[in-house]
Amino acid sequence: MLIVISSPTPITKEAFLINQLFDEGLTVFHLRKPESSSQELVLLLQEINPIHYSKIALHSHHYLAKSFGINRLHFNEVSRKQLIEDALETYNADGVILSTSIHTTDDYNQLSDKFDYAFLSPVFDSISKPNYQAHIFNLNHIHKKTNTKLIALGGINEATCAKAFEMGFDGIALLGAIWNSEDKITAFKVIKTATQITQLSN
């Protein structure tokens, strides 16, 4: 599983680049704009090809999902702790794909199995946050859930993507490796190819 998370702040030709990523085979895109208003998200979504809406996960302003035909919602640690199990069951019954963010293996062990996947970070030293350094995660301590995939986040690039799978992660999420690159589409294609090679060899 290969995921790209949006730049947290607006960038030039953002919708154009997002559409290109989808055209290059991106299957899941997380729209995370913590400082953006709902109207700013609407304007960005309107510039994205509607055929890709089902591949987009919203991190905020979840109420926009229905009007755009989006069926993926992400909950950060704070918002996840405010959810009750009944709400998660309702989302599941409605076919909503749920994801969340965690920072320890204990968080994963305590996570509801209603979540389809969880980002565990930082696995390697962050590319987008210079002072966000890797933690040592021992995945032997997790109780692997049948329904909840574990996604590596933090410092994932061409050099580290294979290591993440070797560690036992089910997928990887890219942020700085894409948006800090001069050629964002080529950066994605290189990591996508490296990921495919790794998965074929496992």
For each residue, the residues with C-beta under 8 A, 3 or more apart:
1: 27 28 117 149 151 170 171 172
2: 26 27 28 171 172 174 191 192 195
3: 28 29 30 151 171 172 173 174
4: 21 26 28 29 30 173 174 175 178 188
5: 29 30 32 153 173 174 175
6: 14 18 29 30 31 32 33 179
7: 10 11 14 175 179
8: 32 33 34 35
9: 33 35
10: 7 14 33 36 40
11: 7 14 17 179
12:
13: 16 17
14: 6 7 10 11 17 18 44
15: 18 19 44 47 48
16: 13 19 20 47
17: 11 13 14 20 21 184 185
18: 6 14 15 21 22 29 48 52
19: 15 16 22 23 48 49 52
20: 16 17 23 24 185
21: 4 17 18 24 26 29 178 184 185 188
22: 18 19 25 26 29 49 52 55
23: 19 20
24: 20 21 185 188 189 192
25: 22 192
26: 2 4 21 22 29 55 188 192
27: 1 2 55
28: 1 2 3 4 55 57 72
29: 3 4 5 6 18 21 22 26 52 55 56 57
30: 3 4 5 6 56 57 59 74 99 173
31: 6 41 44 45 56 57 58 59
32: 5 6 8 59 60 74
33: 6 8 9 10 36 40 41 44 59 60
34: 8 59 60
35: 8 9
36: 10 33 40 41 44 60
37: 40 41
38: 41 42 61 63 64
39: 42 43
40: 10 33 36 37 43 44
41: 31 33 36 37 38 44 45 58 60 61 64
42: 38 39 45 46 64
43: 39 40 46 47
44: 14 15 31 33 36 40 41 47 48
45: 31 41 42 48 53 56 64 68
46: 42 43
47: 15 16 43 44
48: 15 18 19 44 45 52 53 56
49: 19 22 52
50: 53 68 69
51:
52: 18 19 22 29 48 49 55 56
53: 45 48 50 56 68 69 70
54: 69 70 71 72
55: 22 26 27 28 29 52 72
56: 29 30 31 45 48 52 53 68 70 72
57: 28 29 30 31 70 72 73 74 97 99
58: 31 41 61 62 64 65 70 72 73 74
59: 30 31 32 33 34 74 76
60: 32 33 34 36 41
61: 38 41 58 64
62: 58 65 73
63: 38 66
64: 38 41 42 45 58 61 67 68 70
65: 58 62 68 70 71 72 73 96
66: 63 69 70
67: 64
68: 45 50 53 56 64 65
69: 50 53 54 66
70: 53 54 56 57 58 64 65 66 73
71: 54 65 95 96 97
72: 28 54 55 56 57 58 65 96 97 98 99
73: 57 58 62 65 70 91 96 97 98 99
74: 30 32 57 58 59 98 99 100 101
75: 79 80 83 98 99 100 101
76: 59 79 80 100 101
77: 80 81 100 101 102 103 107
78: 81 82
79: 75 76 82 83
80: 75 76 77 83 100 101
81: 77 78
82: 78 79
83: 75 79 80 87 88
84: 87 88
85: 88 89 112 114
86: 89 90
87: 83 84 90 91
88: 83 84 85 91 92 98 112 114 115
89: 85 86 92 93 114
90: 86 87 93 94
91: 73 87 88 94 96 98 114
92: 88 89 95 96 98 114
93: 89 90
94: 90 91
95: 71 92
96: 65 71 72 73 91 92
97: 57 71 72 73 116
98: 72 73 74 75 88 91 92 114 115 116
99: 30 57 72 73 74 75 115 116 117 118 119 151
100: 74 75 76 77 80 111 115 118 119
101: 74 75 76 77 80 118 119 121 153
102: 77 107 108 111 118 119 120
103: 77 107 120 121 135
104: 107 108
105: 108 109 120 137 138 139 141 142
106: 109 110
107: 77 102 103 104 110 111 118 120
108: 102 104 105 111 118 120 142 143 145 148 150
109: 105 106 141 142 143
110: 106 107
111: 100 102 107 108 115 118 145 148
112: 85 88 115
113: 145 146 147 148
114: 85 88 89 91 92 98 147
115: 88 98 99 100 111 112 118 147 148
116: 97 98 99 147 148 149
117: 1 99 148 149 150 151 170 171
118: 99 100 101 102 107 108 111 115 148 149 150 151
119: 99 100 101 102 151 152 153 173
120: 102 103 105 107 108 123 137 150 151 152 153 169
121: 101 103 126 152 153 154
122: 125 126 129 132 133 134 135 153 154 155
123: 120 134 135 137 152 153 154 155 156 160 164 167 169
124: 134 154 155 156 160 163 164
125: 122 132 133 134 154 155
126: 121 122 129 130 132 133 154 155 176
127: 155 157 175 176 177 180
128: 132 175 176 179 180
129: 122 126 132 176
130: 126
131:
132: 122 125 126 128 129 154
133: 122 125 126
134: 122 123 124 125 154 155
135: 103 122 123
136:
137: 105 120 123 167
138: 105 141
139: 105 142 150 167 168 169
140:
141: 105 109 138
142: 105 108 109 139 150
143: 108 109
144: 150
145: 108 111 113 148
146: 113
147: 113 114 115 116
148: 108 111 113 115 116 117 118 145
149: 1 116 117 118 170 171
150: 108 117 118 120 139 142 144 168 169 170 171
151: 1 3 99 117 118 119 120 169 170 171 172 173
152: 119 120 121 123 156 164 167 169 171 172 173
153: 5 101 119 120 121 122 123 156 172 173 175
154: 121 122 123 124 125 126 132 134
155: 122 123 124 125 126 127 134 160 176
156: 123 124 152 153 160 161 164 172 173 174 175 177 191
157: 127 160 161 174 176 177 191
158: 161 177 187 190 191 194
159:
160: 123 124 155 156 157 163 164
161: 156 157 158 164 165 172 191 194 195 198
162: 165 166 194 195 197 198
163: 124 160 166 167
164: 123 124 152 156 160 161 167 169 172
165: 161 162 168 169 172 195 198 199 202
166: 162 163
167: 123 137 139 152 163 164
168: 139 150 165
169: 120 123 139 150 151 152 164 165 172
170: 1 117 149 150 151
171: 1 2 3 117 149 150 151 152
172: 1 2 3 151 152 153 156 161 164 165 169 195
173: 3 4 5 30 119 151 152 153 156
174: 2 3 4 5 156 157 177 178 188 191
175: 4 5 7 127 128 153 156 178 179
176: 126 127 128 129 155 157 179 180
177: 127 156 157 158 174 180 181 187 191
178: 4 21 174 175 181 184 187 188
179: 6 7 11 128 175 176 184
180: 127 128 176 177
181: 177 178 184 186 187
182:
183: 186 187
184: 17 21 178 179 181 187 188
185: 17 20 21 24 188 189
186: 181 183 189 190
187: 158 177 178 181 183 184 190 191
188: 4 21 24 26 174 178 184 185 191 192
189: 24 185 186 192 193
190: 158 186 187 193 194
191: 2 156 157 158 161 174 177 187 188 194 195
192: 2 24 25 26 188 189 195 196
193: 189 190 196 197
194: 158 161 162 190 191 197 198
195: 2 161 162 165 172 191 192 198 199
196: 192 193 199 200
197: 162 193 194 200 201
198: 161 162 165 194 195 201 202
199: 165 195 196 202
200: 196 197
201: 197 198
202: 165 198 199
